[in-house]
Amino acid sequence: MTRALALFSGGLDSILACRVLMAQGIDVVALRFITPFFAADVGDAERYQAEMRAKYGIGVQVRDVSREFMAVLRHPAHGFGHNFNPCIDCRIFMLRTARALLAEYGAAFLATGEVLGQRPMSQRRDAMGIIERDSGCGGLLVRPLCAQLLPATRAEQEGLVDRLRLLRLSGRGRAEQKRLAALFGIRDYPAPAGGCLLTDVNLGPRFRRFAPGIFGLPDVAAQVDSFRLLLTGRHFEPAPGLWLVLGRNQQDNERLLALRAPGDWLLTTVDRPGPLGLLRSLGGEMGAAGNGGLAGIAAGLLLRYARKVDGRAAPGVVRLESETGLREGRFAPLGEAALEALMV
Ligand code: SF4
């Protein structure tokens, strides 16, 4: 039986691409890549695989490519989209990675759920050509949803795939996809878009501000964890090259503790409930535990979100601890204007 290796995002288009091939009797292995920015909903891989098989009849393999993705995000040769999304380089990376896995999965060709003209950056005809060329997938990549609008691939020419049973979808409309979903008996599928945090307009400034510092960290695993931290809680730049994260709730606080790295300062309120704070250097000078200015700003931000006294943020005791020192002191909460100036 012919086997295809399909990039799988969990969205309707990728579900349909798999099902269109499966309807021809092709065995499809769907590959779901995970990074801190997309596929965060996967959670436990086995549970996810069982869910995809039960809902869509699709066999999914999950691969964490977070570390490898750092190089893509750091220097995307084709640049960024409207936000921090390096879509063309991301697609090239995914296809190149999948191509290298063809032999491992015993697959004859690759497939994606791309629809010609659906996305402004990566699904224009010229961009699709670039992606195919630069990923080394020329002739290898079948796009079942729009194949009839594109030149025949090797798999079609060799008769592994029946081109006549592939589709000719284009543009941003979803009507045809919905009709196909109904035809395949697929009812429960995610809403379009919204799956990739790199396209989030609100997160863009935060990515742009802190990414250069994060990429300056020498260890790739630390870079990945720092991006995870960037997606948690409230963020401030108390001084150039310094990064303070405050938890918004218990879940954030636990995440902050899990992502704490050597060299970080942990801030806690002592005399009232308050958020956890994590202060990290991205090249800036942290100073000693008693560094009055920095400690005062960081503690003042923490107190701003601690339990209020008579309805107002009030002075309180904050503990600052690192691997090498511990300091407790009484600090004043930062005012609104100062807070807004430091918030990222
Ligand atoms: S939206 Fe996100 S996951 Fe999709 S191609 Fe762009 S960067 Fe990659």
Boltz pocket constraint, residues with backbone or C-beta under 6 A from the ligand:
constraints:
  - pocket:
      binder: B
      contacts: [[A, 38], [A, 84], [A, 85], [A, 86], [A, 87], [A, 88], [A, 90], [A, 91], [A, 122], [A, 196], [A, 197], [A, 198], [A, 199]]
      max_distance: 6.0
